[in-house]
């Protein structure tokens, strides 16, 4: 089973961490070395974070690593109503 499909970023925690550092989401994307559009899609839960994203976020916030990701809500297949 691919656990990446079951986890998503803990946006509430990361928002708090950004506020502590006076950073924007764009600042975080730059620190992580990822595209701002990728960051936006993960924040809006439009896509799950990939390995590069996961490792980069942990690199930026190592002390908070155990809490940076949470179980994602199940996604319903729009074809199944």
C-alpha positions as CSV (number, residue, x, y, z in Angstrom):
1,X,0.0,0.0,0.0
2,X,1.3,3.5,-0.9
3,X,1.1,5.4,2.4
4,X,1.7,8.7,0.5
5,X,-1.9,8.3,-0.7
6,X,-3.1,8.1,2.9
7,X,-1.3,11.1,4.3
8,X,-1.5,14.8,3.7
9,X,0.3,17.8,5.1
10,X,-0.9,19.1,8.5
11,X,-1.8,22.5,7.2
12,X,-2.8,23.9,10.6
13,X,0.6,23.0,12.2
14,X,2.6,24.2,9.2
15,X,0.6,27.5,9.2
16,X,1.6,28.0,12.8
17,X,5.2,27.2,12.0
18,X,5.1,29.8,9.2
19,X,3.6,32.4,11.4
20,X,6.4,31.8,14.0
21,X,9.0,32.5,11.4
22,X,7.1,35.3,9.6
23,X,7.2,33.3,6.4
24,X,4.6,33.0,3.6
25,X,3.8,29.8,1.8
26,X,5.9,31.1,-1.0
27,X,8.9,31.5,1.4
28,X,8.4,27.9,2.5
29,X,8.2,26.7,-1.1
30,X,11.5,28.4,-1.8
31,X,13.1,26.9,1.3
32,X,11.9,23.5,0.2
33,X,13.1,23.9,-3.4
34,X,9.6,23.2,-4.8
35,X,7.3,25.1,-7.1
36,X,4.8,27.4,-5.6
37,X,2.0,25.8,-7.6
38,X,2.9,22.5,-6.1
39,X,2.7,24.0,-2.6
40,X,-0.7,25.5,-3.4
41,X,-2.1,22.2,-4.6
42,X,-0.9,20.4,-1.5
43,X,-2.2,23.2,0.8
44,X,-5.7,23.1,-0.9
45,X,-5.6,19.2,-0.7
46,X,-5.9,19.0,-4.5
47,X,-2.9,16.6,-4.5
48,X,-1.0,14.5,-2.0
49,X,2.6,15.4,-1.2
50,X,5.2,13.3,-3.0
51,X,8.5,12.0,-1.7
52,X,10.4,15.2,-2.6
53,X,7.8,17.4,-0.9
54,X,7.8,15.2,2.2
55,X,11.6,15.0,2.6
56,X,11.9,18.8,2.0
57,X,9.3,19.7,4.6
58,X,10.9,17.5,7.1
59,X,14.3,19.0,6.3
60,X,12.9,22.5,6.9
61,X,11.0,21.6,10.1
62,X,12.9,18.6,11.6
63,X,11.8,19.1,15.2
64,X,8.1,18.8,14.1
65,X,8.6,15.9,11.7
66,X,6.3,13.5,13.5
67,X,3.4,15.9,13.3
68,X,3.9,17.4,9.8
69,X,1.6,14.9,8.2
70,X,-1.9,13.6,9.1
71,X,-4.2,10.9,7.8
72,X,-5.9,12.2,4.7
73,X,-9.7,12.1,4.5
74,X,-10.8,9.5,2.0
75,X,-11.4,10.8,-1.5
76,X,-14.7,9.8,-3.0
77,X,-14.6,8.8,-6.7
78,X,-16.8,11.4,-8.5
79,X,-18.0,8.7,-10.8
80,X,-19.5,6.8,-7.9
81,X,-22.4,8.8,-6.6
